[in-house]
Amino acid sequence: MELLDTLALFGTVALAAPIGLLGAEFLVGGRTVSGVGFLAVALALVAGGYFRPSPKSIVAGRVADAATTDGGDEPARADDGDDGRE
């Protein structure tokens, strides 16, 4: 995981932590449905932030695929600097 991904996950956890604590407080206080709902929202935020692919990795994967595949039907030729003119 890179630094920016780690910081994004930290931000998500910082947002989800109070929601999860509110859910735990509701569970302890006897409000089961609200508590489970808030805990589910907090868990979904963290899991979504962790498992969701970042746009940077999607773009990097597509660029790598385009750079390593041969798109033409003719065999690749080395460029020797000769453009065919005399």
N, C-alpha and C positions, 0 to 999 in steps of 0.2 A: 504494500500500500504506500502510495506516495504522500508527501507532506500535505498537499492540498486536499487529498481524499481524507486524510486523518483529521484535518481541521474541519472539514465539512461534517464528518461523523461526530466530532466533538460538539459542533453547533447543534446537530440534531439531538444528541443526547442531552445537551443543556436545555433544549426546548421540551424534550419528552420527560425529563426527570420530574419537574413539578406536576405534570399531568399524571404520571405514575404515582407520585406521593399522594395526590388528591384521591386517586382511585383506591389506594391502600387505606387512607383515612376513612373514606366512605365504607369500605368493607368492614373495618373495625367498628365503625359507628352503626352498623346494621343495615346500611343501604346497599344491599348486595348487587342489584342490577346496575346502579350507577357506578359502583366501584369496579365491577367487572368491565363495564363499558369504557371507563377511563383507562384502566390497565390495558385493555385491548388496543385502544388508540395509541397509547405510549409505546407498546410493543410493536405495533404496525409502523410507527414513525421510525423507530430504530432499525427494525428489520428492513424496511424499505430503503432507508439511507445506506444500509450496509450492503445489501444484495443488488441494488439497482446499478446498472452499468453507467459510468459517467460518460458524458458526451465526448470527453477527450479520448477515452479508450476506444469508443466506437469509431471516431475519426481516424485514430492511429491504426486501428485494425484494417479499415478500408484502404488507407494509403499503403499499408504494407502489402495487402492483397493486390492492389493495382500495380505496385512496383515489382512484385515477384512473379506475376503471371504474364504470359505472352498473349497479347490480344490479336495478333495477326495470323494469317494462314501461311504466309511465307516464312522460311527460316530466318532467324535473326542473323544479321551480318555485322561484323565489326566495322566501325568507322575509322578508316585509315587516313582520312583527310583528303582523299581524292574525290572530287565532285564530278568527274567525268569530262571536264572541260580541258582543252589543251591550251 
